[in-house]
Amino acid sequence: MFISPMLLHKSDHPFDDEDYITELKLDGIRLILSKIDNKVRLYTRHKNEVTSKFPELLDIDIPNGTILDGELIVPGENGKPDFEAMMERFQSNKSLHFIQYGVFDIIYFKGKKVTNLTLIERKALLKSFLPQSENIVLVKWLQGKGEAYFNLVEQQGLEGIVLKRANSQYHINKRSYDWLKVINYQYTDAYITGFRKNEFGLLLGVEDKGKVKAAGLMELMSKKEKFKFFKQYQDLIVDENDKFIFLNPQIKCRVKFRNYTREGKLRIPSFVEYIS
């Protein structure tokens, strides 16, 4: 049984508030685990059933009629979630990456919806019955202390934190300001080296040993800044193919991104401002 999960809004800054709890934002794949008619099924938040991909999770000893919400990760170096490894495991049955399911909420328990309970009550319920193993763990949390936790996340190069109102109910299939994510963005300066023809996307390059090295594709940009770009690119065209038009790297901008990939590309870059 699939339940569309509760989603988060963004906060630009962490904050300290005892009315909120603070969790680590796990860098993986949102996963709904459902045990209905004594059969465990796994779903992504987009309603894709992925039960067969993760047999490690199917023997979980929880009551029939229970639905859990959490994040599936591949722990990398020092336990830090490795998103690229997670995607390798997700996309290939041949991948042997070890997975962990971090459970942070419960939607149904023994066939009854528990979304009307407060978050703290749901956390206590989870702790009372959830069997933990090497593949299934409870996500740890703190009362308040958002700023200090975020500082630690920055030092360790982790993805971010989640701040959740302690008395919040679970809102199925809704994005709520009761849950806020604060991303630990990195920043860099990049050149726009081209753009995609059929769907908006700007090719980025970064300076490396006196040359401009390909750094990925940027799709996140306001309409106002897109308009500025399309007013100035015409004289910079140097080549094209069936998918892209390539530019002399003269337009420079500042971008924010999640992290560098193994290939040195910017993960999910978004526009901040023009530099030149």
N, C-alpha and C positions, 0 to 999 in steps of 0.2 A: 504494500500500500504506500503510495507516494503522497507526501505532504510537502507543499511548496514552502520553503523555510522563510523565516523572518530575516530581513536584510538590514544593513547598516547605512547610516548617513556618515559623511565625513566631518571631521573637526580639524581645523588647521593647526591647533595647538593642544597639547595635553593640559590637564588641569587637576587640581586637588579638590575633591568633594566627597565627603563621607557618605553621601547619598548614592554614590556610584561604586561599583567594583571595577577592578582593573585586571585584565587578562593579557597574556601575550597573544599577538596576532600571528597565528600559524600560517606559514606560507605553503599552502598545498591546495587540495581540492575539497570543496564543501561536500559533505556526504551525509545522506539520510539513511539510517539503518532501521529497517522495519521487520518486526517479527510478528506475523499474522498467520493464523492457522498453523502455528508451529513451524513456519518456514521463514528463514531470514532472507531478506532481499535488500539490495543496496542501490541507491539512486543518487545521481548528481543533482544539483539544484535546478538543472534544466530538464529534469524528468527522464534522463537517460538511465536505464537500468544497467548496472555494471556488476551484478552479483557474481558472475563467473570469473571476473578479473581478479577478485581478492578472496580466495578460499580461506585465507587465514582468519577471516572475521566471521565465518559462517557457523562456527560451533559455539558462539557466545551464549552463555547460560543466563538468559534473562527471561522474565515472565512473558508468556504469550500475550499478544496485544500491546506490546511496547514499541514505541518509535523514538529513536534517539537522533540528536543533531550534533554534528561535530565536523572536524577537519581531518582529512587523510593526508599524511605527510610521509616523506622519506627522510629519516634523520641522517644528516651528513656528518661532517667533521665537528667534533665536540657536541653532537646532538642537534646542531643547527639545521633547520629544515632546508632541504635541497630541492627547489622547485623543478629544476630541469630533470633531476633524477626521478621526481614524482611523475612528470609527464612521460618520461621514458617507460616507467612501469605501467602507466595508464594506457599508453598507446601500443605496447608490445607484450604479447603473452610470453615472449622469450626472456623478458627482463627479470632479473633475480633480485632487484632492489628490495631490501627489507622495508616494510611499511608499519606505520603506527596510526591508529585511529584515536584522535584526541576528542573525547566526548565533552561537550560543554553545556548541553541542554537536553531536556526531555519534553516530548509533545504529547505522547500517550503513555499510560501505564496501566497494564492489565485490562486493556480495552477501553479505558476511560480517558477522555481528553483532560489534560492537566494544565492547559495554557492559561487558565484563570488564576493559578497559583502565582505568587510573586517569584521573581528570579531566585531569591535566596531560598525560598521554600523548594523550588525545583532542584536547586543545587543540593540541598539536604536530602531530598528524595533520591537523587542519583547516587549520592554517596552511600545510602543505606542498602543498595542492592547491586550496584554495578560491579561485576567481577573484573578485576584488573589483571592484565597479563602483559607479556612483552609486546603484544600487538594492539592492546586496548588499554588506554589510560584516561584518567580524569584530568581535564585541564585545570591547572592550579589558578587561584585568583587571590587578590588582595582587596581589602576594604580601603577605598581611596588611594592615595599615594601615586596618582597618575603621573605627576611630573618626575618624581624620582625613578619610577619604573621606566619611563620613556628615556631618561638619561642613560640607564643601563642598556636599554635596547640600542641606542645610538652607539655606545661604546662597543657593543658586541656585533654591530652590523646586522641586526635582525630587522624584520620587515616593519614592525610597528606594534602598537597596543590597541586594545579595544576597551572602551569605557562603557559600562552598562548600568543603567539605573537599577538599583538594588530591588526596588519594589515593582519593577516592570513586569507586565504580563507578556506572554508570547503571542505575537501578532502574526498569524499564518499568512503567507503570501503578501506581506506588506513591508515596506521600508520605513523604519521608525527612528525618530530622533532619541528614543530611549537607548539605542545602541549606537555608539559612535566609534569610528575607526580613525586612528591617528597614524599616518604612514611616515616612516622614517625615510624621507626622500633624500636622494643624493642629487647634486647639481654639477653641471659642466657646461662649457661653451662648445657649440657645434656649428658647422657650416651646413647650409642647405645645398645638397649636391644634385637634386633632381626631384621629380614628383611623379606619382602614379597617374596614369591617364584616365582609367575608368572609374576609380573610386579614390576619394581624397586620401593622400598619404605623401609625406615629404621624406625623401631620402636624406639621411644625416651622415656627416663625416666629422671626425675629430682629428686634431693635429697629432701626429706621431712621428718623431724624428724628422721633422721638416716636411713631412708629407701629410696629405689628408686621407685618413683610413676610414673605410665604410663602417658606420656605427649603428645602422638599423633604420627602421621606418617609424616616423612620427605621425600618428593619426589624430592626436588630441590637440586642438587649436581652436580658439574662438573665431567666430565669423568675421569679426573686425580685423583680426590679425591675418586671416586667410586673404581677405580683400587686399590688405597691404602687400602681401606676398605676390598675388597675381597681377598687381600693378607694376611690379618692378623686375620680373624674371625674364621678360622677352629678349633682352639684349645679352643674356647670359647663356643661351642655349648652345650646347656644343655637340650633342648627339641625341639619338633616340632609338628605341626599338618598339616592339608591339605593345609593351606594357608601361614603359617609362620614358620620360623626357629628361635628359641629363644636362646639368648646368655647371658652368664655371663656378667654383666655390667662393663666391664673394659675399653672399648674404650670411651674416653670422648672428646666432641667437643663443640665448641661455635656455637650457632645458632642465627639467627635473625628471628623475627616473627611479625605478625601484632598486636596481642593482645591475652590475655587469654580468653578462652571461659568460659561459666558459670560452666562447669565441671572442670575447671582448666587446660584444654589442651592448647597447643600452636597452634594458628591459622596460617596456611600456613608457617610452619617453613622452613628455608633454611640454608644450611651449610655455615659457615664462615671459621672455621679452626679447626684442631685437637689440643687438649690440652694434651692428653696422648695417 
